[in-house]
Amino acid sequence: MNKIVEEIERSINDSSVIGVFGHQNADGDAVGSIMMMASFLRGLGKKVYVYTDTPFFPENLKFLNVEQNLDEDVDVQIDLAIALDTATFDRLGIYSTLFASAKNSINIDHHSDNTKYAKINYVIGGASSNCEILFDLLSQFCMFKNGIHLTKVECMYLLVGILTDSGRFKYSSTTANTFYVAGKLLELSGLNINDIITPLYDEISINKFNVNKLAFNNTIFYEGNKLAVTLITNSEYIDIGADYSYAKDVSQYILAVKSIIACAIISEDPKGNFHISFRSKGDVDISKCAAVFGGGGHKNASGCRLRGNPEEVRNKVLKALRNIL
């Protein structure tokens, strides 16, 4: 066991009240990470608070009952704050001040652009998901060698993170270790993979169906059908009884077009913020697009937020996409 792993385990053992933090607008990897860590810490007898600055969760994560497990009270004294899947301090959003107030802090992440803002930083840049490195990290703990095991539900949380952030094992960050960890989690839990795949990918509501239909209608192709931009405004979401979280996975359908190498999904939230999801195939480094606007992420999946009118935002995003050709 290396020094930093020992330090993380010791910090957990020495803390009674622990805050678990995920990034703003949590995706499957962030949700899987915070839910798994909260469950694991409670199993150790810790008092745990869970925070993520996320107004709306994607529909396909609702089966995890995330909202019922979150805390909003910031008037608490935390011994240890653990940030998961969060590359920068500001991505903690409205809970960043609470994180900073903790006596000790740990940052566990897989983003290559992580700024190492905690007192203890465990960052494995380029891994498929935070849930993959979280499993590897916990497996090194002495407490596991002494007989502690992950529960079935904890394994499910980790599998959700791995599946979603690896794009169902399609992204280039997927390695042999990714498959090994997923296999071990299935072995340890006895889960049927369809129990996770079905709610994640194979079931949608009428609202989600209507968002997909709207997204297809609102997609414009550029540069000989190599690039695509999809823009959905908040008023359009309201008209069909949905919100911007419903469009988080639209990119998978756009990228399925054979000629497409990169795309951007632009979704407006009720406050007038435009959430940009950049996605690409193969060796196309889409993180460069998000970086132009102060965002970040991975080679094939990154994001940022912009303000402005819809056409201004579309033009800025399209310019960034064209610059990677």
C-alpha positions in Angstrom: 0.0 0.0 0.0 1.4 3.4 -0.9 1.7 6.4 1.4 -1.3 8.3 0.0 -3.6 5.3 0.3 -2.6 4.8 3.9 -3.2 8.5 4.5 -6.7 8.2 3.1 -7.6 5.1 5.1 -6.2 6.7 8.3 -8.2 9.9 7.7 -11.4 8.0 7.3 -10.7 5.9 10.4 -9.9 9.1 12.5 -13.1 10.9 11.4 -16.6 10.6 12.9 -18.5 13.1 10.7 -17.8 12.9 7.0 -19.2 14.9 4.1 -19.3 13.4 0.6 -19.3 15.8 -2.3 -20.0 15.4 -6.0 -19.7 17.9 -8.8 -22.4 20.2 -10.1 -25.1 18.6 -12.4 -24.0 15.1 -11.3 -23.8 12.4 -14.0 -23.7 8.6 -13.5 -20.1 8.5 -12.4 -20.5 11.2 -9.8 -23.8 9.7 -8.5 -22.3 6.2 -8.4 -19.3 7.6 -6.6 -21.1 9.6 -3.9 -23.8 7.0 -3.3 -21.3 4.2 -3.0 -18.9 6.1 -0.7 -21.8 7.3 1.6 -23.1 3.7 1.9 -19.6 2.4 2.6 -18.8 5.0 5.3 -22.2 4.4 7.0 -21.3 0.8 7.1 -18.2 1.8 9.1 -20.4 3.6 11.6 -19.7 7.1 10.4 -22.2 10.0 10.4 -22.4 10.9 6.7 -23.7 13.9 4.8 -24.1 13.8 1.0 -24.0 16.9 -1.2 -24.2 17.7 -4.9 -25.3 21.0 -6.5 -27.7 19.3 -8.9 -31.2 20.7 -9.5 -32.2 17.9 -11.9 -30.9 14.4 -12.2 -31.0 12.5 -15.5 -34.1 10.4 -15.9 -32.1 7.2 -16.2 -30.5 7.7 -12.8 -33.8 8.0 -11.0 -33.9 4.3 -10.1 -31.0 4.9 -7.7 -33.2 7.2 -5.5 -30.4 9.8 -5.4 -32.6 12.8 -4.2 -33.8 10.9 -1.1 -30.2 10.4 0.0 -28.9 14.0 -0.4 -28.5 16.7 2.3 -28.9 20.4 2.0 -28.1 21.6 5.5 -24.7 23.4 5.4 -24.8 24.3 9.1 -22.8 21.2 10.1 -19.3 20.5 11.5 -17.5 18.1 9.3 -14.3 16.3 10.3 -13.5 15.1 6.8 -14.7 16.2 3.4 -14.4 13.8 0.4 -14.8 15.2 -3.1 -15.5 12.6 -5.8 -15.3 12.9 -9.6 -14.7 16.6 -9.2 -11.8 18.1 -11.1 -11.8 21.7 -9.7 -12.9 23.3 -6.4 -15.5 25.6 -8.1 -17.3 22.5 -9.5 -18.5 21.8 -6.0 -20.9 24.7 -6.6 -22.9 26.0 -3.7 -21.3 23.4 -1.4 -17.7 24.6 -2.0 -17.6 26.7 1.2 -18.8 23.7 3.3 -16.1 21.5 1.8 -13.4 24.1 2.6 -14.6 24.4 6.2 -13.8 20.7 7.0 -10.9 19.9 9.3 -9.5 17.6 6.6 -10.2 17.0 2.9 -9.7 14.3 0.3 -10.0 14.6 -3.5 -10.5 11.3 -5.4 -10.8 11.8 -9.2 -9.9 10.6 -12.6 -9.8 13.9 -14.6 -6.4 14.7 -16.1 -7.0 18.4 -15.5 -7.7 18.0 -11.7 -6.3 20.9 -9.8 -5.6 18.9 -6.6 -7.4 21.3 -4.3 -7.8 19.1 -1.3 -5.3 18.4 1.5 -5.0 14.8 0.3 -5.3 14.2 -3.5 -5.7 10.8 -5.2 -5.9 11.5 -8.9 -5.5 8.8 -11.6 -5.9 10.9 -14.7 -7.3 9.1 -17.8 -9.0 6.3 -16.0 -12.4 5.3 -17.5 -14.3 6.5 -14.5 -14.0 7.7 -10.9 -15.9 4.5 -9.9 -13.1 2.4 -11.4 -10.3 4.0 -9.4 -12.6 4.1 -6.3 -12.8 0.3 -6.4 -9.0 0.0 -6.9 -8.4 2.4 -4.1 -10.7 0.7 -1.6 -9.3 -2.7 -2.5 -5.9 -1.5 -1.1 -7.3 -0.6 2.3 -6.2 -2.8 5.2 -9.9 -3.0 6.3 -10.7 -5.0 3.1 -7.8 -7.3 3.7 -9.3 -7.9 7.2 -12.6 -9.1 5.9 -14.7 -6.0 4.9 -16.6 -6.5 1.7 -18.7 -4.3 -0.6 -22.5 -4.8 -0.5 -24.6 -5.7 -3.5 -25.9 -2.1 -3.7 -22.5 -0.6 -3.4 -21.3 -2.8 -6.3 -24.3 -1.6 -8.3 -23.4 2.1 -7.7 -19.8 1.5 -8.9 -21.1 -0.4 -12.0 -23.4 2.5 -12.9 -20.4 4.9 -12.8 -18.2 2.7 -14.9 -20.9 1.9 -17.5 -21.9 5.6 -17.9 -18.5 7.2 -17.9 -17.0 4.6 -20.2 -19.9 5.0 -22.6 -20.7 1.4 -22.1 -17.0 0.5 -22.6 -16.9 2.4 -25.9 -14.6 5.4 -25.0 -10.9 5.2 -25.5 -10.3 5.4 -21.7 -11.7 1.9 -21.4 -8.8 -0.5 -20.6 -8.4 -4.1 -19.5 -8.6 -2.9 -15.9 -12.0 -1.4 -16.6 -13.3 -4.8 -17.7 -11.5 -6.5 -14.8 -13.2 -4.2 -12.2 -16.6 -4.5 -13.8 -16.2 -8.3 -13.8 -15.1 -8.4 -10.1 -18.1 -6.2 -9.2 -20.5 -8.6 -10.9 -18.8 -11.5 -9.3 -18.9 -10.0 -5.8 -22.5 -8.9 -6.0 -24.1 -11.6 -8.0 -25.9 -8.9 -10.0 -27.4 -9.5 -13.4 -26.0 -6.9 -15.7 -29.4 -6.4 -17.2 -30.7 -5.1 -13.8 -28.5 -2.1 -14.4 -28.4 -1.8 -18.2 -32.2 -1.8 -18.5 -33.0 1.2 -16.4 -29.9 3.1 -17.6 -30.4 2.6 -21.3 -33.4 0.5 -22.3 -36.4 2.3 -20.6 -37.5 5.9 -21.3 -40.6 7.9 -20.5 -42.8 9.7 -23.0 -41.2 13.0 -21.9 -37.7 11.5 -22.7 -39.0 10.2 -26.1 -40.3 13.7 -26.9 -36.9 15.2 -26.0 -35.1 12.8 -28.3 -37.5 13.7 -31.1 -37.0 17.4 -30.4 -33.3 16.9 -30.4 -33.3 15.2 -33.8 -35.4 18.0 -35.3 -33.0 20.6 -33.7 -29.8 19.0 -34.9 -27.8 20.8 -37.7 -24.9 19.1 -39.5 -21.8 20.9 -40.7 -18.6 20.4 -42.5 -19.8 17.6 -44.8 -21.7 15.9 -41.9 -18.6 15.6 -39.8 -19.8 17.9 -37.0 -23.3 18.4 -35.5 -24.8 20.8 -33.0 -28.1 20.3 -31.2 -29.7 23.2 -29.4 -32.7 23.0 -27.1 -34.0 26.1 -25.3 -35.7 26.1 -21.9 -39.0 27.2 -23.4 -38.9 24.1 -25.7 -38.4 21.9 -22.7 -41.3 23.5 -20.9 -43.6 22.9 -23.9 -43.1 19.1 -23.6 -42.9 18.9 -19.8 -39.2 18.2 -19.5 -36.0 19.9 -18.5 -32.4 20.1 -19.6 -31.4 16.9 -17.8 -33.3 14.8 -20.3 -30.8 15.6 -23.1 -27.7 14.3 -21.3 -27.4 11.2 -23.5 -28.7 12.6 -26.8 -25.1 12.7 -28.1 -25.0 8.9 -28.4 -27.6 9.0 -31.1 -25.8 11.9 -32.9 -22.4 10.1 -32.7 -24.1 7.0 -34.2 -24.2 8.8 -37.5 -21.3 7.2 -39.5 -19.8 10.4 -40.8 -19.9 12.3 -37.5 -16.6 12.7 -35.6 -17.7 15.3 -33.0 -20.9 16.9 -31.7 -22.2 19.3 -29.2 -25.5 19.2 -27.3 -26.6 22.7 -26.1 -29.3 22.7 -23.4 -30.7 25.8 -21.7 -31.7 25.5 -18.0 -34.4 27.6 -16.3 -31.8 30.2 -15.2 -30.7 30.9 -18.8 -27.4 28.9 -18.5 -26.5 26.9 -21.6 -25.0 23.5 -20.7 -22.7 22.2 -23.4 -21.9 18.5 -23.7 -19.1 17.9 -26.2 -18.6 14.4 -27.5 -16.3 12.8 -30.1 -15.1 9.6 -31.6 -11.7 7.9 -31.6 -8.6 10.2 -31.5 -10.5 13.5 -31.7 -9.7 15.3 -28.4 -13.0 17.1 -27.7 -11.7 18.4 -24.3 -10.0 21.2 -26.3 -13.4 22.6 -27.1 -14.6 22.7 -23.5 -11.3 24.3 -22.4 -11.9 27.3 -24.7 -14.8 28.2 -22.4 -13.2 27.3 -19.1 -14.7 23.8 -19.0 -13.0 20.4 -18.9 -13.4 16.7 -19.0 -12.0 13.9 -21.1 -10.7 13.2 -24.6 -14.0 12.0 -25.9 -16.4 13.6 -23.4 -16.2 17.1 -21.9 -18.4 20.0 -21.1 -18.9 23.6 -20.0 -21.5 26.3 -19.4 -22.2 29.5 -21.4 -24.4 32.6 -21.2 -25.9 34.5 -24.1 -28.7 34.3 -26.6 -29.2 30.9 -28.3 -27.7 31.8 -31.7 -24.6 33.4 -30.1 -24.0 30.3 -28.0 -24.5 28.1 -31.1 -22.0 30.1 -33.1 -19.4 30.0 -30.4 -19.7 26.3 -29.9 -19.6 25.7 -33.7 -16.4 27.7 -34.0 -14.8 25.7 -31.2 -15.8 22.5 -33.0 -14.4 23.6 -36.3 -11.1 24.4 -34.7 -10.5 20.8 -33.9 -10.8 19.6 -37.5 
